[in-house]
Amino acid sequence: MNKKAFTLAEVLITIVIIGMVCSMTLPALINKINMKHYIAQLKEDYSILSQAHNALAAESGTFAYSIEHCAKERNQSTRNSCFRDTFATKFKSIRTCEEPYSTDKKTSCFPEFSKIKHLNGTPASTNYLNISSSTIVLANGSVLLFYLDSATCDFDYEGQFNYKRCGWVTLDVNGLKKPNTFGKDIYILYVMDKAVKPLAYEFMAEFNRNGDCTPESNGYSCSSIYLIE
């Protein structure tokens, strides 16, 4: 009775085919798993900031009243620090940085701006990466940049927005780790008097809408896609 078996060549060909399939599908699978983690972290950070905002507003009557003292600070950097520190009274953090990053990674809080990218792969602009921003590392490992536009929460950049803003927060949900990309591990939240909101382009005046959450975009409005839709 003859016993059939695979030849060595057939086994090798099968292994090669399996390897090719894995090489094509594994990166996409890993990226999908990572994105689920990033989005879950974004939702957690959004909840932390929203609860802090609500607590400050409840204590002071309005959120704007809770940060009005920040207008007395000498310069933009100290106003940003005041904005951050007011929030920080309502959540747990590990440490703060007066400058977002330094050449020494051990003392940096946020990834170096020049190494951050838009979702489409282009170098990130400085729209939501201001060097005077004040930084804080949350207990869960996320890193937040705080920038105060107006301590009276009435900033609309000469009518370019369909809303009034106090300031903004740019958060990196996995700290200094890569990919350091807007729409993947970096997101933008707007702080208003009534609530913390994800950046959504309906907030912008029609002529000022400049992106979305597609692979060809800057990725700025991905926070609204993942938090609202």
C-alpha positions as CSV (number, residue, x, y, z in Angstrom):
1,M,0.0,0.0,0.0
2,N,1.5,3.3,-1.1
3,K,1.4,6.2,1.4
4,K,1.0,9.7,-0.1
5,A,3.0,12.6,1.4
6,F,3.9,16.1,0.5
7,T,7.3,16.6,-1.1
8,L,9.8,19.0,0.4
9,A,9.2,21.4,-2.5
10,E,5.5,21.4,-1.9
11,V,6.0,22.1,1.8
12,L,8.4,25.0,1.1
13,I,6.0,26.5,-1.5
14,T,3.1,26.3,1.1
15,I,5.3,28.0,3.7
16,V,6.2,30.8,1.3
17,I,2.6,31.4,0.3
18,I,1.6,31.5,4.0
19,G,4.4,34.0,4.7
20,M,3.3,36.2,1.8
21,V,-0.3,36.3,3.0
22,C,0.8,37.1,6.5
23,S,3.1,39.9,5.3
24,M,0.2,41.4,3.4
25,T,-2.4,41.1,6.1
26,L,-0.5,41.4,9.4
27,P,0.3,45.1,9.2
28,A,-3.3,46.0,8.5
29,L,-4.4,43.8,11.4
30,I,-1.9,45.4,13.8
31,N,-2.9,48.9,12.6
32,K,-6.6,48.0,13.2
33,I,-5.8,46.8,16.7
34,N,-3.7,49.9,17.5
35,M,-6.5,52.2,16.3
36,K,-9.0,50.5,18.6
37,H,-6.6,51.2,21.5
38,Y,-6.0,54.8,20.4
39,I,-9.7,55.5,20.1
40,A,-10.5,53.9,23.5
41,Q,-7.8,56.1,25.1
42,L,-9.2,59.2,23.3
43,K,-12.6,58.4,24.8
44,E,-11.1,58.0,28.3
45,D,-9.2,61.3,28.0
46,Y,-12.2,63.1,26.7
47,S,-14.2,61.9,29.7
48,I,-11.5,63.0,32.1
49,L,-11.4,66.5,30.6
50,S,-15.2,66.8,30.4
51,Q,-15.6,65.8,34.0
52,A,-13.0,68.3,35.1
53,H,-14.6,71.0,33.1
54,N,-18.0,70.2,34.6
55,A,-16.7,70.2,38.1
56,L,-15.0,73.6,37.6
57,A,-18.1,75.1,36.1
58,A,-20.2,73.7,39.0
59,E,-17.9,75.3,41.6
60,S,-17.7,78.7,39.9
61,G,-21.0,79.1,38.3
62,T,-19.5,79.0,34.8
63,F,-16.3,77.5,33.4
64,A,-15.2,81.0,32.3
65,Y,-15.3,82.2,35.9
66,S,-13.0,79.4,36.9
67,I,-10.2,80.6,34.6
68,E,-10.8,84.3,34.7
69,H,-7.7,84.7,37.0
70,C,-5.5,83.4,34.2
71,A,-5.9,86.7,32.3
72,K,-3.8,88.4,35.0
73,E,-0.7,86.3,34.1
74,R,2.2,88.2,32.5
75,N,2.6,86.4,29.2
76,Q,1.1,83.7,27.0
77,S,3.2,80.9,28.5
78,T,2.1,81.6,32.1
79,R,-1.5,82.0,31.0
80,N,-1.3,78.6,29.3
81,S,0.2,77.1,32.6
82,C,-2.7,78.7,34.5
83,F,-5.2,77.1,32.2
84,R,-3.6,73.7,32.6
85,D,-3.2,74.0,36.3
86,T,-6.8,74.9,36.8
87,F,-7.9,71.8,35.0
88,A,-5.3,69.7,36.8
89,T,-7.0,70.4,40.2
90,K,-9.7,67.9,39.0
91,F,-7.7,64.9,37.7
92,K,-4.7,62.8,38.5
93,S,-1.4,63.6,36.7
94,I,2.2,62.4,36.9
95,R,4.1,65.6,36.0
96,T,4.0,68.8,34.1
97,C,6.3,70.5,31.6
98,E,6.5,74.2,31.1
99,E,7.9,73.5,27.6
100,P,6.3,70.7,25.6
101,Y,9.6,68.9,24.8
102,S,13.3,69.0,25.1
103,T,16.4,67.3,23.6
104,D,16.4,65.0,26.6
105,K,13.5,62.5,26.2
106,K,13.6,61.9,29.9
107,T,12.5,65.4,30.6
108,S,10.1,65.8,27.6
109,C,6.4,65.5,28.0
110,F,5.3,65.7,24.4
111,P,6.8,64.4,21.1
112,E,9.0,66.8,19.3
113,F,6.8,68.9,17.0
114,S,9.1,68.4,13.9
115,K,8.5,64.7,14.1
116,I,4.7,64.9,14.2
117,K,2.7,64.3,11.0
118,H,-0.7,64.9,9.5
119,L,-2.8,61.9,8.7
120,N,-1.8,62.2,5.0
121,G,1.9,61.9,6.0
122,T,2.9,65.5,5.6
123,P,4.8,67.4,8.4
124,A,2.3,68.8,10.9
125,S,1.7,72.5,10.9
126,T,1.9,74.6,14.1
127,N,-1.9,75.2,14.2
128,Y,-2.4,73.0,17.3
129,L,1.3,72.6,18.3
130,N,2.2,75.9,19.9
131,I,5.6,76.0,21.6
132,S,4.3,78.1,24.4
133,S,1.6,75.5,25.3
134,S,1.8,74.0,28.8
135,T,2.0,70.2,29.1
136,I,0.8,67.6,31.5
137,V,1.1,63.9,31.7
138,L,-2.0,62.1,32.9
139,A,-1.8,59.1,35.2
140,N,-3.0,56.9,32.3
141,G,0.1,57.9,30.2
142,S,-1.6,60.4,27.8
143,V,0.0,63.7,27.3
144,L,-2.0,67.0,26.9
145,L,-1.0,70.4,25.5
146,F,-3.0,73.3,26.9
147,Y,-3.4,76.6,25.1
148,L,-5.6,79.4,26.4
149,D,-7.1,81.7,23.7
150,S,-9.3,83.7,26.0
151,A,-9.9,83.6,29.7
152,T,-13.4,85.0,29.0
153,C,-14.2,82.2,26.5
154,D,-15.1,84.6,23.7
155,F,-12.4,83.8,21.1
156,D,-13.6,83.4,17.5
157,Y,-10.6,84.6,15.6
158,E,-12.2,87.5,13.9
159,G,-15.3,85.5,12.8
160,Q,-13.5,82.5,11.4
161,F,-15.4,80.2,13.8
162,N,-19.1,79.6,14.3
163,Y,-18.6,79.4,18.1
164,K,-16.8,81.1,21.0
165,R,-13.7,79.3,22.4
166,C,-11.8,79.4,25.7
167,G,-8.8,77.4,24.3
168,W,-7.8,74.1,23.0
169,V,-6.1,70.9,24.1
170,T,-4.0,68.7,21.8
171,L,-3.5,65.2,23.3
172,D,-1.3,62.3,22.4
173,V,-2.9,59.2,23.7
174,N,0.3,57.1,23.9
175,G,2.8,59.7,25.1
176,L,6.1,59.8,23.3
177,K,5.5,56.6,21.4
178,K,5.0,56.6,17.6
179,P,3.2,57.0,15.2
180,N,2.8,60.7,16.5
181,T,0.2,61.4,13.8
182,F,-2.9,63.5,13.9
183,G,-6.0,61.3,13.6
184,K,-4.1,58.2,14.9
185,D,-2.6,58.9,18.3
186,I,-2.9,62.7,18.4
187,Y,-6.3,64.5,18.6
188,I,-7.7,68.0,19.2
189,L,-10.3,69.1,21.7
190,Y,-11.9,72.5,22.0
191,V,-12.6,74.0,25.4
192,M,-15.7,76.2,25.5
193,D,-17.6,77.8,28.3
194,K,-20.4,75.2,28.2
195,A,-18.4,72.0,27.5
196,V,-15.3,70.3,26.0
197,K,-15.9,69.4,22.4
198,P,-14.0,67.5,19.8
199,L,-12.8,69.6,16.8
200,A,-15.5,69.3,14.2
201,Y,-15.6,71.3,11.0
202,E,-19.1,72.5,11.4
203,F,-17.6,74.8,14.1
204,M,-15.7,76.6,11.3
205,A,-17.0,79.4,9.1
206,E,-17.5,78.0,5.6
207,F,-14.4,79.6,4.2
208,N,-12.2,78.2,7.0
209,R,-13.0,74.5,6.6
210,N,-9.8,72.8,5.6
211,G,-9.9,69.1,6.4
212,D,-11.6,66.0,7.6
213,C,-10.6,62.4,8.7
214,T,-9.7,60.8,5.4
215,P,-6.2,59.4,4.6
216,E,-5.7,62.4,2.3
217,S,-6.5,65.0,5.0
218,N,-4.7,66.6,8.0
219,G,-6.7,64.4,10.4
220,Y,-7.6,67.3,12.7
221,S,-11.3,66.4,12.8
222,C,-10.8,62.7,13.6
223,S,-11.6,63.5,17.2
224,S,-15.2,64.3,16.2
225,I,-15.5,61.2,14.0
226,Y,-14.4,58.9,16.8
227,L,-16.2,60.6,19.7
228,I,-19.5,61.6,18.0
229,E,-20.2,59.3,15.1
